[in-house]
Each structure stands twice: as structure tokens, then as C-alpha cells.
């Protein structure tokens, strides 16, 4: 679980750094008359991926958390069976 959280933090840092760079490039270069800035697409889709990764790591829906819950459930059943 700690490894997954460290990977997520690294992914989040990379996302924030690259998106800050993209938005800076967009702001410093000539802006076309298009109503939607081009960095929106990278920020939105990549951001969705980061969000889903964060939910999986911190939301308790990841494989490690499910395995741990199942292990704890089996331990409880075993203890109840012995008593």
C-alpha cells in the first residue's frame, strides 16, 4: 500500500509540473481565437486518470485493500469458529 501511495504522489507531482508548464507555454505564446485553450484537453483527461488513481489508492477500492479486507474477514471467521 505504501508503494502505491508513493507512486500516486509521484504521478500527481508529474501531472502538476507538466500541466503548469503547458499552461505557461499557452499563456506566453500567441493565443489563437479558439474559445477553448489547448492545454484544457491534457489537463482534463490526464487529470481524470490521476483522480481515478487517487481513488484507487486512497479510497479503499484498490486490490491491496480488498485483499487485506478479505484476509481480515477470514481471520475473524477463523477466530469465531475456534470459540
N, C-alpha and C positions, 0 to 999 in steps of 0.2 A: 504494500500500500504506500509506503514511504517513497519507493522508486516511482510509482505512478504519479504521486503528488509532485515530486521533483521534476519529472518530465513535463507535467502540466505547467508548472511555474516557468520552466524554460520556454515552452511553446507560447505562453502568454507574453513573456518578455519579448520574444522574437516578433510576435504579432504587433505589439505596441510600437516597437522600434521601427519595423518596416513600414507600418501604416503612418507613423509620424513622418518618415522620410517621403513617402508617396504624397502625402498632403502638403508637405513643404515644397516638393517639386511642383505640384499643381499650382500652389499659391505664387511661386516665384516665376513661373513661366507664363506665357500669354494664355489667358483663359479664353477658350472658344465660346461662341454664343450659345452653346448647348446648355439646356437648363439643368442637367444633372452632371455634376463633376465626375470625371472618370475614376478617381480613387474610391468612390462610393461602392463600386462593384467588388473590388478586392476587400474592402473593409467589411462589407455585408456578408459575403459568402465565407470568407475566412473566419470572420467573427462568429458566424453560426457554428462552424466547426470547433472553434475554441470553446464556445458556450457548451456544446454537446460534450466535449471532452471534460470540461469542468464539472458538469452534472454527473458524468460517469464516475469521476474520481471522488468528488466531494458529496455527491447526492446519495450515495449508498446503492447505486444500481450497477456498479462495476462487478466484474467476475470475481475479484478478490473478496469483495464484501459479501456477495451471495454465497461463496464457498465458506466464508467464515461463519455466516449465519447458519448455514446447513450443518456445519461442524458443531456449533453450539447447541443446535436443536437435537442432534444425535447424542451429544453428551448429556443433555437434560433427560432424554428418553432412557438412556442407559442408567443414570442415577435413580430415576423413578422406578425402573424395573428391579433394581437391587434392593430398594427399601421395602 
